[in-house]
Structures are given as structure tokens and as C-alpha cells.
Amino acid sequence: VETTSSVVKWSIAYLLHYPQAKEKIQKEIDQKIGLTRTPVLNDRQQLLHLESTIREVLRIRPVAPLLIPHLACTESSIGEYTIPKGTRIY
């Protein structure tokens, strides 16, 4: 439940900060769905602005605070940093 409410809160915050995105989404829903029914899951393919906004919110504010930890299989380097084999990576 917390993850769903968190995404909804960030989505609302994003739309308040970018009212032009909200207007595009509303226009898209009005044109492709109409005023006679509410959108359903199958409508996602038609609602490109809505889908991209949801994905952008999830990109900016992911549901999980950190990714699943992995271990380095071999010693590697990133730039000037050496990552020893077995190091936990996020």
C-alpha cells in the first residue's frame, strides 16, 4: 500500500509542478476515451502521454529506495575506482 500511495503522491506533485503535462493528459483522455466512460487498463496503449508521465514519475522517484544489491563477479574498474570481486553493488 505504501508504494502505491507514494507513486500517487509523486504523480500529483509532478502534475502540480508541470500543469502543461496535466493539460495534455486531460486532453488525450477526453479525445481518446471520451466523457461517457472512465479509462480502463486496456486503454494504456492509446494514452501515450499518461503512460509516459507514469513512467517518468517512476524513473524520477522509484518505488524502492535502492536497487536490489548485486555482487561483483570479477574485479573491475569504473574510471579511477577499482571494484574488488565480491563487492556489494547497488
PyMOL Python script that loads the backbone (N, CA, C, O; Angstrom):
from pymol import cmd

cmd.read_pdbstr("""\
ATOM      1  N   VAL A   1       0.830  -1.196   0.000  1.00  0.00           N
ATOM      2  CA  VAL A   1       0.000   0.000   0.000  1.00  0.00           C
ATOM      3  C   VAL A   1       0.874   1.259   0.000  1.00  0.00           C
ATOM      4  O   VAL A   1       0.558   2.235  -0.681  1.00  0.00           O
ATOM      5  N   GLU A   2       1.954   1.237   0.751  1.00  0.00           N
ATOM      6  CA  GLU A   2       2.822   2.418   0.820  1.00  0.00           C
ATOM      7  C   GLU A   2       3.392   2.775  -0.542  1.00  0.00           C
ATOM      8  O   GLU A   2       3.468   3.953  -0.890  1.00  0.00           O
ATOM      9  N   THR A   3       3.793   1.777  -1.317  1.00  0.00           N
ATOM     10  CA  THR A   3       4.388   2.067  -2.621  1.00  0.00           C
ATOM     11  C   THR A   3       3.363   2.707  -3.557  1.00  0.00           C
ATOM     12  O   THR A   3       3.693   3.642  -4.286  1.00  0.00           O
ATOM     13  N   THR A   4       2.133   2.215  -3.542  1.00  0.00           N
ATOM     14  CA  THR A   4       1.087   2.786  -4.393  1.00  0.00           C
ATOM     15  C   THR A   4       0.792   4.217  -3.997  1.00  0.00           C
ATOM     16  O   THR A   4       0.710   5.093  -4.859  1.00  0.00           O
ATOM     17  N   SER A   5       0.631   4.469  -2.717  1.00  0.00           N
ATOM     18  CA  SER A   5       0.325   5.835  -2.274  1.00  0.00           C
ATOM     19  C   SER A   5       1.496   6.771  -2.561  1.00  0.00           C
ATOM     20  O   SER A   5       1.292   7.944  -2.876  1.00  0.00           O
ATOM     21  N   SER A   6       2.710   6.262  -2.453  1.00  0.00           N
ATOM     22  CA  SER A   6       3.881   7.083  -2.742  1.00  0.00           C
ATOM     23  C   SER A   6       3.911   7.493  -4.218  1.00  0.00           C
ATOM     24  O   SER A   6       4.198   8.648  -4.532  1.00  0.00           O
ATOM     25  N   VAL A   7       3.618   6.567  -5.116  1.00  0.00           N
ATOM     26  CA  VAL A   7       3.588   6.877  -6.550  1.00  0.00           C
ATOM     27  C   VAL A   7       2.483   7.877  -6.850  1.00  0.00           C
ATOM     28  O   VAL A   7       2.685   8.805  -7.633  1.00  0.00           O
ATOM     29  N   VAL A   8       1.325   7.700  -6.243  1.00  0.00           N
ATOM     30  CA  VAL A   8       0.210   8.634  -6.466  1.00  0.00           C
ATOM     31  C   VAL A   8       0.600  10.032  -5.967  1.00  0.00           C
ATOM     32  O   VAL A   8       0.346  11.023  -6.652  1.00  0.00           O
ATOM     33  N   LYS A   9       1.209  10.115  -4.789  1.00  0.00           N
ATOM     34  CA  LYS A   9       1.625  11.420  -4.253  1.00  0.00           C
ATOM     35  C   LYS A   9       2.641  12.101  -5.164  1.00  0.00           C
ATOM     36  O   LYS A   9       2.519  13.296  -5.437  1.00  0.00           O
ATOM     37  N   TRP A  10       3.648  11.357  -5.641  1.00  0.00           N
ATOM     38  CA  TRP A  10       4.646  11.939  -6.528  1.00  0.00           C
ATOM     39  C   TRP A  10       4.036  12.322  -7.873  1.00  0.00           C
ATOM     40  O   TRP A  10       4.441  13.318  -8.472  1.00  0.00           O
ATOM     41  N   SER A  11       3.068  11.544  -8.354  1.00  0.00           N
ATOM     42  CA  SER A  11       2.394  11.876  -9.607  1.00  0.00           C
ATOM     43  C   SER A  11       1.637  13.193  -9.476  1.00  0.00           C
ATOM     44  O   SER A  11       1.692  14.035 -10.372  1.00  0.00           O
ATOM     45  N   ILE A  12       0.942  13.368  -8.376  1.00  0.00           N
ATOM     46  CA  ILE A  12       0.211  14.612  -8.138  1.00  0.00           C
ATOM     47  C   ILE A  12       1.181  15.778  -8.030  1.00  0.00           C
ATOM     48  O   ILE A  12       0.940  16.844  -8.597  1.00  0.00           O
ATOM     49  N   ALA A  13       2.273  15.582  -7.305  1.00  0.00           N
ATOM     50  CA  ALA A  13       3.274  16.642  -7.176  1.00  0.00           C
ATOM     51  C   ALA A  13       3.850  17.010  -8.541  1.00  0.00           C
ATOM     52  O   ALA A  13       4.028  18.190  -8.840  1.00  0.00           O
ATOM     53  N   TYR A  14       4.142  16.012  -9.365  1.00  0.00           N
ATOM     54  CA  TYR A  14       4.677  16.254 -10.711  1.00  0.00           C
ATOM     55  C   TYR A  14       3.676  17.056 -11.544  1.00  0.00           C
ATOM     56  O   TYR A  14       4.051  18.023 -12.207  1.00  0.00           O
ATOM     57  N   LEU A  15       2.415  16.656 -11.508  1.00  0.00           N
ATOM     58  CA  LEU A  15       1.394  17.343 -12.312  1.00  0.00           C
ATOM     59  C   LEU A  15       1.124  18.758 -11.805  1.00  0.00           C
ATOM     60  O   LEU A  15       0.799  19.644 -12.595  1.00  0.00           O
ATOM     61  N   LEU A  16       1.253  18.977 -10.505  1.00  0.00           N
ATOM     62  CA  LEU A  16       1.114  20.335  -9.978  1.00  0.00           C
ATOM     63  C   LEU A  16       2.278  21.213 -10.428  1.00  0.00           C
ATOM     64  O   LEU A  16       2.104  22.400 -10.700  1.00  0.00           O
ATOM     65  N   HIS A  17       3.451  20.625 -10.501  1.00  0.00           N
ATOM     66  CA  HIS A  17       4.635  21.370 -10.918  1.00  0.00           C
ATOM     67  C   HIS A  17       4.671  21.597 -12.431  1.00  0.00           C
ATOM     68  O   HIS A  17       5.240  22.581 -12.902  1.00  0.00           O
ATOM     69  N   TYR A  18       4.063  20.681 -13.187  1.00  0.00           N
ATOM     70  CA  TYR A  18       4.022  20.778 -14.654  1.00  0.00           C
ATOM     71  C   TYR A  18       2.576  20.754 -15.136  1.00  0.00           C
ATOM     72  O   TYR A  18       2.115  19.728 -15.636  1.00  0.00           O
ATOM     73  N   PRO A  19       1.849  21.870 -14.996  1.00  0.00           N
ATOM     74  CA  PRO A  19       0.439  21.879 -15.388  1.00  0.00           C
ATOM     75  C   PRO A  19       0.227  21.612 -16.878  1.00  0.00           C
ATOM     76  O   PRO A  19      -0.836  21.128 -17.267  1.00  0.00           O
ATOM     77  N   GLN A  20       1.221  21.917 -17.719  1.00  0.00           N
ATOM     78  CA  GLN A  20       1.076  21.646 -19.138  1.00  0.00           C
ATOM     79  C   GLN A  20       0.993  20.134 -19.393  1.00  0.00           C
ATOM     80  O   GLN A  20       0.310  19.708 -20.325  1.00  0.00           O
ATOM     81  N   ALA A  21       1.669  19.332 -18.591  1.00  0.00           N
ATOM     82  CA  ALA A  21       1.575  17.869 -18.706  1.00  0.00           C
ATOM     83  C   ALA A  21       0.177  17.410 -18.319  1.00  0.00           C
ATOM     84  O   ALA A  21      -0.403  16.547 -18.977  1.00  0.00           O
ATOM     85  N   LYS A  22      -0.363  17.987 -17.250  1.00  0.00           N
ATOM     86  CA  LYS A  22      -1.728  17.642 -16.829  1.00  0.00           C
ATOM     87  C   LYS A  22      -2.727  17.960 -17.916  1.00  0.00           C
ATOM     88  O   LYS A  22      -3.636  17.171 -18.176  1.00  0.00           O
ATOM     89  N   GLU A  23      -2.569  19.109 -18.556  1.00  0.00           N
ATOM     90  CA  GLU A  23      -3.486  19.510 -19.628  1.00  0.00           C
ATOM     91  C   GLU A  23      -3.392  18.568 -20.826  1.00  0.00           C
ATOM     92  O   GLU A  23      -4.415  18.230 -21.421  1.00  0.00           O
ATOM     93  N   LYS A  24      -2.187  18.141 -21.188  1.00  0.00           N
ATOM     94  CA  LYS A  24      -2.019  17.195 -22.297  1.00  0.00           C
ATOM     95  C   LYS A  24      -2.691  15.864 -21.987  1.00  0.00           C
ATOM     96  O   LYS A  24      -3.354  15.278 -22.842  1.00  0.00           O
ATOM     97  N   ILE A  25      -2.512  15.393 -20.751  1.00  0.00           N
ATOM     98  CA  ILE A  25      -3.118  14.122 -20.350  1.00  0.00           C
ATOM     99  C   ILE A  25      -4.633  14.233 -20.373  1.00  0.00           C
ATOM    100  O   ILE A  25      -5.312  13.337 -20.875  1.00  0.00           O
ATOM    101  N   GLN A  26      -5.174  15.330 -19.831  1.00  0.00           N
ATOM    102  CA  GLN A  26      -6.625  15.508 -19.815  1.00  0.00           C
ATOM    103  C   GLN A  26      -7.183  15.578 -21.229  1.00  0.00           C
ATOM    104  O   GLN A  26      -8.220  14.980 -21.517  1.00  0.00           O
ATOM    105  N   LYS A  27      -6.512  16.296 -22.104  1.00  0.00           N
ATOM    106  CA  LYS A  27      -6.946  16.412 -23.500  1.00  0.00           C
ATOM    107  C   LYS A  27      -6.910  15.044 -24.183  1.00  0.00           C
ATOM    108  O   LYS A  27      -7.825  14.690 -24.927  1.00  0.00           O
ATOM    109  N   GLU A  28      -5.858  14.288 -23.927  1.00  0.00           N
ATOM    110  CA  GLU A  28      -5.718  12.956 -24.509  1.00  0.00           C
ATOM    111  C   GLU A  28      -6.852  12.038 -24.041  1.00  0.00           C
ATOM    112  O   GLU A  28      -7.443  11.322 -24.851  1.00  0.00           O
ATOM    113  N   ILE A  29      -7.155  12.055 -22.749  1.00  0.00           N
ATOM    114  CA  ILE A  29      -8.247  11.227 -22.222  1.00  0.00           C
ATOM    115  C   ILE A  29      -9.576  11.649 -22.828  1.00  0.00           C
ATOM    116  O   ILE A  29     -10.371  10.801 -23.233  1.00  0.00           O
ATOM    117  N   ASP A  30      -9.823  12.950 -22.893  1.00  0.00           N
ATOM    118  CA  ASP A  30     -11.087  13.444 -23.472  1.00  0.00           C
ATOM    119  C   ASP A  30     -11.232  13.026 -24.928  1.00  0.00           C
ATOM    120  O   ASP A  30     -12.320  12.644 -25.358  1.00  0.00           O
ATOM    121  N   GLN A  31     -10.138  13.094 -25.695  1.00  0.00           N
ATOM    122  CA  GLN A  31     -10.206  12.765 -27.120  1.00  0.00           C
ATOM    123  C   GLN A  31     -10.298  11.261 -27.375  1.00  0.00           C
ATOM    124  O   GLN A  31     -11.066  10.830 -28.236  1.00  0.00           O
ATOM    125  N   LYS A  32      -9.537  10.465 -26.648  1.00  0.00           N
ATOM    126  CA  LYS A  32      -9.451   9.038 -26.949  1.00  0.00           C
ATOM    127  C   LYS A  32     -10.425   8.174 -26.167  1.00  0.00           C
ATOM    128  O   LYS A  32     -10.798   7.092 -26.620  1.00  0.00           O
ATOM    129  N   ILE A  33     -10.839   8.642 -24.999  1.00  0.00           N
ATOM    130  CA  ILE A  33     -11.761   7.873 -24.166  1.00  0.00           C
ATOM    131  C   ILE A  33     -13.155   8.483 -24.207  1.00  0.00           C
ATOM    132  O   ILE A  33     -14.155   7.766 -24.256  1.00  0.00           O
ATOM    133  N   GLY A  34     -13.213   9.802 -24.187  1.00  0.00           N
ATOM    134  CA  GLY A  34     -14.498  10.497 -24.192  1.00  0.00           C
ATOM    135  C   GLY A  34     -14.986  10.771 -22.790  1.00  0.00           C
ATOM    136  O   GLY A  34     -14.315  10.483 -21.799  1.00  0.00           O
ATOM    137  N   LEU A  35     -16.165  11.332 -22.738  1.00  0.00           N
ATOM    138  CA  LEU A  35     -16.742  11.720 -21.450  1.00  0.00           C
ATOM    139  C   LEU A  35     -17.773  10.720 -20.939  1.00  0.00           C
ATOM    140  O   LEU A  35     -18.353  10.915 -19.871  1.00  0.00           O
ATOM    141  N   THR A  36     -18.004   9.643 -21.702  1.00  0.00           N
ATOM    142  CA  THR A  36     -19.063   8.708 -21.330  1.00  0.00           C
ATOM    143  C   THR A  36     -18.605   7.547 -20.463  1.00  0.00           C
ATOM    144  O   THR A  36     -19.428   6.831 -19.893  1.00  0.00           O
ATOM    145  N   ARG A  37     -17.269   7.355 -20.360  1.00  0.00           N
ATOM    146  CA  ARG A  37     -16.760   6.243 -19.540  1.00  0.00           C
ATOM    147  C   ARG A  37     -15.418   6.626 -18.920  1.00  0.00           C
ATOM    148  O   ARG A  37     -14.805   7.623 -19.301  1.00  0.00           O
ATOM    149  N   THR A  38     -14.980   5.828 -17.974  1.00  0.00           N
ATOM    150  CA  THR A  38     -13.671   6.057 -17.364  1.00  0.00           C
ATOM    151  C   THR A  38     -12.635   5.176 -18.063  1.00  0.00           C
ATOM    152  O   THR A  38     -12.992   4.139 -18.622  1.00  0.00           O
ATOM    153  N   PRO A  39     -11.380   5.562 -18.040  1.00  0.00           N
ATOM    154  CA  PRO A  39     -10.346   4.733 -18.665  1.00  0.00           C
ATOM    155  C   PRO A  39     -10.199   3.388 -17.959  1.00  0.00           C
ATOM    156  O   PRO A  39     -10.419   3.275 -16.753  1.00  0.00           O
ATOM    157  N   VAL A  40      -9.830   2.391 -18.720  1.00  0.00           N
ATOM    158  CA  VAL A  40      -9.555   1.058 -18.182  1.00  0.00           C
ATOM    159  C   VAL A  40      -8.129   0.674 -18.570  1.00  0.00           C
ATOM    160  O   VAL A  40      -7.500   1.351 -19.383  1.00  0.00           O
ATOM    161  N   LEU A  41      -7.629  -0.399 -17.994  1.00  0.00           N
ATOM    162  CA  LEU A  41      -6.251  -0.812 -18.219  1.00  0.00           C
ATOM    163  C   LEU A  41      -5.938  -1.026 -19.701  1.00  0.00           C
ATOM    164  O   LEU A  41      -4.834  -0.719 -20.150  1.00  0.00           O
ATOM    165  N   ASN A  42      -6.883  -1.542 -20.449  1.00  0.00           N
ATOM    166  CA  ASN A  42      -6.663  -1.776 -21.880  1.00  0.00           C
ATOM    167  C   ASN A  42      -6.465  -0.479 -22.671  1.00  0.00           C
ATOM    168  O   ASN A  42      -5.981  -0.525 -23.802  1.00  0.00           O
ATOM    169  N   ASP A  43      -6.824   0.656 -22.110  1.00  0.00           N
ATOM    170  CA  ASP A  43      -6.668   1.947 -22.791  1.00  0.00           C
ATOM    171  C   ASP A  43      -5.235   2.466 -22.745  1.00  0.00           C
ATOM    172  O   ASP A  43      -4.920   3.458 -23.402  1.00  0.00           O
ATOM    173  N   ARG A  44      -4.371   1.819 -21.988  1.00  0.00           N
ATOM    174  CA  ARG A  44      -2.997   2.318 -21.822  1.00  0.00           C
ATOM    175  C   ARG A  44      -2.274   2.479 -23.153  1.00  0.00           C
ATOM    176  O   ARG A  44      -1.482   3.408 -23.310  1.00  0.00           O
ATOM    177  N   GLN A  45      -2.528   1.601 -24.107  1.00  0.00           N
ATOM    178  CA  GLN A  45      -1.856   1.679 -25.400  1.00  0.00           C
ATOM    179  C   GLN A  45      -2.225   2.947 -26.160  1.00  0.00           C
ATOM    180  O   GLN A  45      -1.434   3.433 -26.969  1.00  0.00           O
ATOM    181  N   GLN A  46      -3.396   3.480 -25.915  1.00  0.00           N
ATOM    182  CA  GLN A  46      -3.851   4.691 -26.600  1.00  0.00           C
ATOM    183  C   GLN A  46      -3.429   5.962 -25.863  1.00  0.00           C
ATOM    184  O   GLN A  46      -3.302   7.017 -26.484  1.00  0.00           O
ATOM    185  N   LEU A  47      -3.213   5.879 -24.574  1.00  0.00           N
ATOM    186  CA  LEU A  47      -2.940   7.052 -23.747  1.00  0.00           C
ATOM    187  C   LEU A  47      -1.430   7.223 -23.552  1.00  0.00           C
ATOM    188  O   LEU A  47      -0.896   6.961 -22.475  1.00  0.00           O
ATOM    189  N   LEU A  48      -0.765   7.662 -24.603  1.00  0.00           N
ATOM    190  CA  LEU A  48       0.699   7.729 -24.594  1.00  0.00           C
ATOM    191  C   LEU A  48       1.241   8.781 -23.626  1.00  0.00           C
ATOM    192  O   LEU A  48       2.251   8.545 -22.963  1.00  0.00           O
ATOM    193  N   HIS A  49       0.587   9.930 -23.537  1.00  0.00           N
ATOM    194  CA  HIS A  49       1.053  10.961 -22.604  1.00  0.00           C
ATOM    195  C   HIS A  49       0.905  10.496 -21.154  1.00  0.00           C
ATOM    196  O   HIS A  49       1.800  10.707 -20.334  1.00  0.00           O
ATOM    197  N   LEU A  50      -0.211   9.872 -20.848  1.00  0.00           N
ATOM    198  CA  LEU A  50      -0.427   9.357 -19.497  1.00  0.00           C
ATOM    199  C   LEU A  50       0.598   8.283 -19.163  1.00  0.00           C
ATOM    200  O   LEU A  50       1.194   8.301 -18.086  1.00  0.00           O
ATOM    201  N   GLU A  51       0.803   7.351 -20.079  1.00  0.00           N
ATOM    202  CA  GLU A  51       1.765   6.273 -19.862  1.00  0.00           C
ATOM    203  C   GLU A  51       3.178   6.821 -19.674  1.00  0.00           C
ATOM    204  O   GLU A  51       3.897   6.385 -18.775  1.00  0.00           O
ATOM    205  N   SER A  52       3.576   7.764 -20.509  1.00  0.00           N
ATOM    206  CA  SER A  52       4.929   8.314 -20.388  1.00  0.00           C
ATOM    207  C   SER A  52       5.097   9.121 -19.103  1.00  0.00           C
ATOM    208  O   SER A  52       6.183   9.137 -18.523  1.00  0.00           O
ATOM    209  N   THR A  53       4.040   9.786 -18.654  1.00  0.00           N
ATOM    210  CA  THR A  53       4.106  10.531 -17.395  1.00  0.00           C
ATOM    211  C   THR A  53       4.267   9.579 -16.216  1.00  0.00           C
ATOM    212  O   THR A  53       5.060   9.843 -15.311  1.00  0.00           O
ATOM    213  N   ILE A  54       3.534   8.492 -16.218  1.00  0.00           N
ATOM    214  CA  ILE A  54       3.653   7.499 -15.147  1.00  0.00           C
ATOM    215  C   ILE A  54       5.072   6.935 -15.117  1.00  0.00           C
ATOM    216  O   ILE A  54       5.675   6.794 -14.053  1.00  0.00           O
ATOM    217  N   ARG A  55       5.592   6.616 -16.297  1.00  0.00           N
ATOM    218  CA  ARG A  55       6.953   6.066 -16.360  1.00  0.00           C
ATOM    219  C   ARG A  55       7.995   7.084 -15.903  1.00  0.00           C
ATOM    220  O   ARG A  55       8.980   6.726 -15.258  1.00  0.00           O
ATOM    221  N   GLU A  56       7.775   8.350 -16.240  1.00  0.00           N
ATOM    222  CA  GLU A  56       8.714   9.391 -15.821  1.00  0.00           C
ATOM    223  C   GLU A  56       8.699   9.559 -14.304  1.00  0.00           C
ATOM    224  O   GLU A  56       9.755   9.710 -13.690  1.00  0.00           O
ATOM    225  N   VAL A  57       7.522   9.535 -13.698  1.00  0.00           N
ATOM    226  CA  VAL A  57       7.426   9.629 -12.233  1.00  0.00           C
ATOM    227  C   VAL A  57       8.155   8.447 -11.594  1.00  0.00           C
ATOM    228  O   VAL A  57       8.877   8.616 -10.611  1.00  0.00           O
ATOM    229  N   LEU A  58       7.963   7.250 -12.155  1.00  0.00           N
ATOM    230  CA  LEU A  58       8.642   6.073 -11.605  1.00  0.00           C
ATOM    231  C   LEU A  58      10.147   6.126 -11.834  1.00  0.00           C
ATOM    232  O   LEU A  58      10.909   5.558 -11.051  1.00  0.00           O
ATOM    233  N   ARG A  59      10.590   6.799 -12.898  1.00  0.00           N
ATOM    234  CA  ARG A  59      12.020   6.946 -13.136  1.00  0.00           C
ATOM    235  C   ARG A  59      12.635   7.923 -12.138  1.00  0.00           C
ATOM    236  O   ARG A  59      13.700   7.668 -11.577  1.00  0.00           O
ATOM    237  N   ILE A  60      11.944   9.051 -11.927  1.00  0.00           N
ATOM    238  CA  ILE A  60      12.461  10.086 -11.035  1.00  0.00           C
ATOM    239  C   ILE A  60      12.365   9.656  -9.568  1.00  0.00           C
ATOM    240  O   ILE A  60      13.303   9.863  -8.799  1.00  0.00           O
ATOM    241  N   ARG A  61      11.265   9.074  -9.191  1.00  0.00           N
ATOM    242  CA  ARG A  61      11.026   8.632  -7.815  1.00  0.00           C
ATOM    243  C   ARG A  61      10.655   7.153  -7.808  1.00  0.00           C
ATOM    244  O   ARG A  61       9.475   6.813  -7.714  1.00  0.00           O
ATOM    245  N   PRO A  62      11.650   6.267  -7.908  1.00  0.00           N
ATOM    246  CA  PRO A  62      11.345   4.833  -7.945  1.00  0.00           C
ATOM    247  C   PRO A  62      10.655   4.369  -6.668  1.00  0.00           C
ATOM    248  O   PRO A  62      10.817   4.961  -5.600  1.00  0.00           O
ATOM    249  N   VAL A  63       9.886   3.299  -6.807  1.00  0.00           N
ATOM    250  CA  VAL A  63       9.133   2.758  -5.678  1.00  0.00           C
ATOM    251  C   VAL A  63      10.083   2.281  -4.586  1.00  0.00           C
ATOM    252  O   VAL A  63       9.872   2.567  -3.407  1.00  0.00           O
ATOM    253  N   ALA A  64      11.121   1.561  -4.970  1.00  0.00           N
ATOM    254  CA  ALA A  64      12.104   1.081  -3.994  1.00  0.00           C
ATOM    255  C   ALA A  64      13.195   2.141  -3.848  1.00  0.00           C
ATOM    256  O   ALA A  64      13.656   2.690  -4.849  1.00  0.00           O
ATOM    257  N   PRO A  65      13.609   2.431  -2.625  1.00  0.00           N
ATOM    258  CA  PRO A  65      14.622   3.462  -2.429  1.00  0.00           C
ATOM    259  C   PRO A  65      15.974   3.091  -3.027  1.00  0.00           C
ATOM    260  O   PRO A  65      16.699   3.974  -3.485  1.00  0.00           O
ATOM    261  N   LEU A  66      16.326   1.828  -3.034  1.00  0.00           N
ATOM    262  CA  LEU A  66      17.581   1.360  -3.619  1.00  0.00           C
ATOM    263  C   LEU A  66      17.291   0.153  -4.493  1.00  0.00           C
ATOM    264  O   LEU A  66      16.302  -0.552  -4.292  1.00  0.00           O
ATOM    265  N   LEU A  67      18.146  -0.071  -5.444  1.00  0.00           N
ATOM    266  CA  LEU A  67      18.001  -1.256  -6.272  1.00  0.00           C
ATOM    267  C   LEU A  67      18.396  -2.490  -5.477  1.00  0.00           C
ATOM    268  O   LEU A  67      18.961  -2.386  -4.388  1.00  0.00           O
ATOM    269  N   ILE A  68      18.097  -3.644  -6.024  1.00  0.00           N
ATOM    270  CA  ILE A  68      18.468  -4.899  -5.374  1.00  0.00           C
ATOM    271  C   ILE A  68      19.985  -5.016  -5.411  1.00  0.00           C
ATOM    272  O   ILE A  68      20.583  -4.847  -6.474  1.00  0.00           O
ATOM    273  N   PRO A  69      20.618  -5.298  -4.293  1.00  0.00           N
ATOM    274  CA  PRO A  69      22.076  -5.377  -4.286  1.00  0.00           C
ATOM    275  C   PRO A  69      22.574  -6.578  -5.096  1.00  0.00           C
ATOM    276  O   PRO A  69      21.947  -7.637  -5.111  1.00  0.00           O
ATOM    277  N   HIS A  70      23.707  -6.391  -5.763  1.00  0.00           N
ATOM    278  CA  HIS A  70      24.382  -7.444  -6.501  1.00  0.00           C
ATOM    279  C   HIS A  70      25.810  -7.539  -5.984  1.00  0.00           C
ATOM    280  O   HIS A  70      26.275  -6.659  -5.258  1.00  0.00           O
ATOM    281  N   LEU A  71      26.502  -8.605  -6.356  1.00  0.00           N
ATOM    282  CA  LEU A  71      27.912  -8.756  -6.019  1.00  0.00           C
ATOM    283  C   LEU A  71      28.723  -8.717  -7.306  1.00  0.00           C
ATOM    284  O   LEU A  71      28.314  -9.285  -8.318  1.00  0.00           O
ATOM    285  N   ALA A  72      29.864  -8.052  -7.270  1.00  0.00           N
ATOM    286  CA  ALA A  72      30.754  -8.025  -8.426  1.00  0.00           C
ATOM    287  C   ALA A  72      31.328  -9.425  -8.637  1.00  0.00           C
ATOM    288  O   ALA A  72      31.902 -10.011  -7.719  1.00  0.00           O
ATOM    289  N   CYS A  73      31.170  -9.954  -9.845  1.00  0.00           N
ATOM    290  CA  CYS A  73      31.652 -11.312 -10.153  1.00  0.00           C
ATOM    291  C   CYS A  73      33.160 -11.346 -10.334  1.00  0.00           C
ATOM    292  O   CYS A  73      33.811 -12.339 -10.009  1.00  0.00           O
ATOM    293  N   THR A  74      33.709 -10.263 -10.853  1.00  0.00           N
ATOM    294  CA  THR A  74      35.145 -10.164 -11.089  1.00  0.00           C
ATOM    295  C   THR A  74      35.613  -8.790 -10.644  1.00  0.00           C
ATOM    296  O   THR A  74      34.807  -7.875 -10.472  1.00  0.00           O
ATOM    297  N   GLU A  75      36.889  -8.653 -10.463  1.00  0.00           N
ATOM    298  CA  GLU A  75      37.420  -7.321 -10.159  1.00  0.00           C
ATOM    299  C   GLU A  75      37.266  -6.457 -11.404  1.00  0.00           C
ATOM    300  O   GLU A  75      37.611  -6.886 -12.505  1.00  0.00           O
ATOM    301  N   SER A  76      36.758  -5.256 -11.238  1.00  0.00           N
ATOM    302  CA  SER A  76      36.558  -4.341 -12.355  1.00  0.00           C
ATOM    303  C   SER A  76      36.925  -2.945 -11.920  1.00  0.00           C
ATOM    304  O   SER A  76      37.327  -2.706 -10.781  1.00  0.00           O
ATOM    305  N   SER A  77      36.773  -2.016 -12.870  1.00  0.00           N
ATOM    306  CA  SER A  77      37.031  -0.623 -12.525  1.00  0.00           C
ATOM    307  C   SER A  77      36.046   0.269 -13.264  1.00  0.00           C
ATOM    308  O   SER A  77      35.583  -0.040 -14.363  1.00  0.00           O
ATOM    309  N   ILE A  78      35.748   1.376 -12.623  1.00  0.00           N
ATOM    310  CA  ILE A  78      34.935   2.428 -13.224  1.00  0.00           C
ATOM    311  C   ILE A  78      35.755   3.695 -13.063  1.00  0.00           C
ATOM    312  O   ILE A  78      35.936   4.209 -11.959  1.00  0.00           O
ATOM    313  N   GLY A  79      36.252   4.188 -14.207  1.00  0.00           N
ATOM    314  CA  GLY A  79      37.131   5.353 -14.134  1.00  0.00           C
ATOM    315  C   GLY A  79      38.358   5.009 -13.310  1.00  0.00           C
ATOM    316  O   GLY A  79      39.050   4.034 -13.599  1.00  0.00           O
ATOM    317  N   GLU A  80      38.627   5.798 -12.294  1.00  0.00           N
ATOM    318  CA  GLU A  80      39.813   5.588 -11.455  1.00  0.00           C
ATOM    319  C   GLU A  80      39.536   4.686 -10.257  1.00  0.00           C
ATOM    320  O   GLU A  80      40.434   4.435  -9.454  1.00  0.00           O
ATOM    321  N   TYR A  81      38.298   4.192 -10.126  1.00  0.00           N
ATOM    322  CA  TYR A  81      37.922   3.382  -8.968  1.00  0.00           C
ATOM    323  C   TYR A  81      37.983   1.898  -9.306  1.00  0.00           C
ATOM    324  O   TYR A  81      37.482   1.464 -10.343  1.00  0.00           O
ATOM    325  N   THR A  82      38.598   1.130  -8.424  1.00  0.00           N
ATOM    326  CA  THR A  82      38.665  -0.319  -8.574  1.00  0.00           C
ATOM    327  C   THR A  82      37.581  -0.943  -7.710  1.00  0.00           C
ATOM    328  O   THR A  82      37.404  -0.576  -6.548  1.00  0.00           O
ATOM    329  N   ILE A  83      36.863  -1.885  -8.290  1.00  0.00           N
ATOM    330  CA  ILE A  83      35.805  -2.595  -7.556  1.00  0.00           C
ATOM    331  C   ILE A  83      36.268  -4.035  -7.382  1.00  0.00           C
ATOM    332  O   ILE A  83      36.306  -4.793  -8.351  1.00  0.00           O
ATOM    333  N   PRO A  84      36.621  -4.423  -6.149  1.00  0.00           N
ATOM    334  CA  PRO A  84      37.104  -5.783  -5.919  1.00  0.00           C
ATOM    335  C   PRO A  84      36.001  -6.827  -6.133  1.00  0.00           C
ATOM    336  O   PRO A  84      34.817  -6.542  -5.950  1.00  0.00           O
ATOM    337  N   LYS A  85      36.404  -8.022  -6.518  1.00  0.00           N
ATOM    338  CA  LYS A  85      35.469  -9.130  -6.660  1.00  0.00           C
ATOM    339  C   LYS A  85      34.763  -9.354  -5.325  1.00  0.00           C
ATOM    340  O   LYS A  85      35.394  -9.316  -4.269  1.00  0.00           O
ATOM    341  N   GLY A  86      33.438  -9.591  -5.377  1.00  0.00           N
ATOM    342  CA  GLY A  86      32.661  -9.826  -4.166  1.00  0.00           C
ATOM    343  C   GLY A  86      32.095  -8.576  -3.513  1.00  0.00           C
ATOM    344  O   GLY A  86      31.390  -8.669  -2.508  1.00  0.00           O
ATOM    345  N   THR A  87      32.399  -7.395  -4.077  1.00  0.00           N
ATOM    346  CA  THR A  87      31.881  -6.137  -3.512  1.00  0.00           C
ATOM    347  C   THR A  87      30.383  -6.031  -3.775  1.00  0.00           C
ATOM    348  O   THR A  87      29.919  -6.333  -4.875  1.00  0.00           O
ATOM    349  N   ARG A  88      29.638  -5.609  -2.779  1.00  0.00           N
ATOM    350  CA  ARG A  88      28.204  -5.406  -2.939  1.00  0.00           C
ATOM    351  C   ARG A  88      27.975  -4.126  -3.757  1.00  0.00           C
ATOM    352  O   ARG A  88      28.529  -3.069  -3.454  1.00  0.00           O
ATOM    353  N   ILE A  89      27.153  -4.251  -4.793  1.00  0.00           N
ATOM    354  CA  ILE A  89      26.899  -3.123  -5.701  1.00  0.00           C
ATOM    355  C   ILE A  89      25.403  -2.835  -5.716  1.00  0.00           C
ATOM    356  O   ILE A  89      24.578  -3.746  -5.783  1.00  0.00           O
ATOM    357  N   TYR A  90      25.073  -1.547  -5.651  1.00  0.00           N
ATOM    358  CA  TYR A  90      23.668  -1.113  -5.730  1.00  0.00           C
ATOM    359  C   TYR A  90      23.461  -0.387  -7.040  1.00  0.00           C
ATOM    360  O   TYR A  90      22.353   0.068  -7.325  1.00  0.00           O
TER     361      TYR A  90
END
""", "prot")
cmd.dss("prot")
cmd.show_as("cartoon", "prot")
cmd.util.cbc("prot")
cmd.orient("prot")
